[in-house]
Amino acid sequence: MLRTAAEVLALSPDTARRELPVSIRGVVTAAEPDWNGKFTLQDASGGVYISHVGAQPAIGEVIEVTGVSRPGAFAPVVRANRIARLGVATLPPARQVSIERLMAGVEDCQRVEISGVVRSVGVTATRKLEVDVSLGAYRVRVFPKLPPQVDPQSLIAAKVRVRGTVTMSFNAAIRQLTAVNLFVPTAEDFFVEQAETHPPFAQPIVAIRDIARYRADATLGERLHVRGAVTLQRIGLDLFVQDGTGALQIQTPQPTRVPLGRLVEAVGFIEFVDYQPVLKDAVLRPVEGNEAPPEPRAVPFEELRDGLHPAEFIRLRGRLLARSVRPVQREAGPFSGSRVLCTIQNADATFTAEGETPQESSALTLVPLGALVEVAGVAKYDTGDDGKMRTLNLLLPTPTSVRILENPSWFTAERMIVGFFTISVVLVGAIAWLLTMANKNAMLSAAIAAREQAQHELQQAHDLLEQRVKERTEQLKVEMGARKAAEVEFRAVLSERTRLARELHDGLEQTLTGIALQLDTAARLLPNRPAEAKSPLELARDFVRQSQLELRQSIWALRSRELEQFDLSEALAITCRQVAAGGAVAVECETVGERRRLPEIVEENLLRITQEALTNVIKHSGATLAVVRLTFAADHATLLVKDNGSGLATDRMSADRERHFGLLGMHERAKRVGARLDLSGPPGEGTTVQVTIPYDSLPRAEDNVL
């Protein structure tokens, strides 16, 4: 939880964007009606901007704000979710700060005190009084609340001391400061320490040549009074006047249009722009009675290089080298029109001439390039601190300020370059076309001859190839027929041998093993207990009968009788009933899912795996129950044989690995049909045999070899 303004202002934009919780208590120091509920709040640590929607608190109220941090468009702010009015208090004392700290933006939302000279007074779009106060080379926009009897214009050139809350104007897109504002809460916070000592136009007129010279009686922040004839005016920007001693650029907020040659008086503040004096924030007053408009004076270029005749109305000659036209628009005035920039060269140097008109003027745009012209305009210098001219730009008062002295020769450099370029392009194009056509004709002739030759050779090769293909096709038919017949016969014999070996092991060999065991038992009992030897002999006889039956079934199974008459599910059920008929193990058989026929080789091998697994249950597991489950899923089939016997003995499985032909046979059958066989049986938890076969790996009909 952030509890002071200083903690909020210390946040980086990324941290403030995380909307950290804030709870601040302080005094409202600024709350303008056009802020839509927003205000500044200051506590003992500093001030911060509060973004609030709703009823705006009054200046001097004690407020407790609960909200979250936000990065703001310039400095971190607090977005208020709730405000509580706790009472009224006096405003915090205003601190005296340097103009450098103000212009750095670090005093944003702080209550400060400044002193300076009023440069101009105006009204904003929201009808608020705006006073520009100069502090050295910087400006601060002050928004005071003056008593009704005070004339705002009387404040110009006055030395004032102001207390208020600082806010910043900024470019929100790049979060950069553009101007400093000071909002004054009461009339008592705006002090006039020294008003202008005399009316602005009552002071003596200063000759223009003397305004930047040493004057022992000059005072800080004074306004100068000058008079001269208007030689050029750029609406919303500036105007130039000239008296008998020199000329001066004047910047004024007044949008009044003044005719060229009209005498005017101006009172304003002197500043230096590009090492040239400029009268800024000037107030104009026309003078009754007009003099003749000043005529442009021809001056040597050497005098211009020495920095003479700044802002004077002069006349120069030269040849027009280039010209550009672009639109220009200024909110001040307002003014909208076009600006023509001409590049002119004479024997001494190259300079530019610039003119603005409300509409595009043909008097400037139709002057042919290369013409010898005479231009009359106001000399605008770019000089160094030594006053020497670096570049010269003549500001043209009217479109008629350019006069053609000599039209250019028809063979101008521009026309000659264009003509030469045009002829060169035509010649290059013609030569390229001729070479291209000749090359195409040669290539076409060669291509036709080559194509005819290739076509003849291709026909011969085609006839020969067709004959050889026929001969080879007949030969391959004979060879492939013989090879396929031999391969099928070999695969059938090999498969049948493997199946017979598996059947003999799974049936007859197991039964013979049982007979041998019973006969061994009878042989041990016969010498000492002949009566007890009868039972093993009876079991041996039963095994003999079973061997006969199994041998008969194996012979009959050569024709896959169960699968010929039934599907896999029914064949498994028959097998389970046959095993359960012995009485030693109960067998449950079930089918899950929608039945479907599988390829014959798959059903035959799954049936044999089931029979082998049940045989192992009866012979080795000691189980009382076995479960056989066939499951048909969406993309695979699963066969599960599980018993509740003793499980697998790992040490015995490792020792007798080579003798477990039955397990090897089950793995071979599963591998043959592309299935996976999983065998598990923790000791004491029974044995599970699971065979999983995906439908997309089912063997093709030609692979149905048992």
Order of alpha helices (4+ residues) and beta strands (2+ residues): alpha-alpha-beta-beta-beta-beta-beta-beta-alpha-beta-beta-beta-beta-beta-beta-beta-beta-beta-beta-beta-beta-alpha-beta-beta-beta-alpha-beta-beta-beta-alpha-alpha-alpha-alpha-alpha-beta-alpha-beta-beta-alpha-alpha-beta-beta
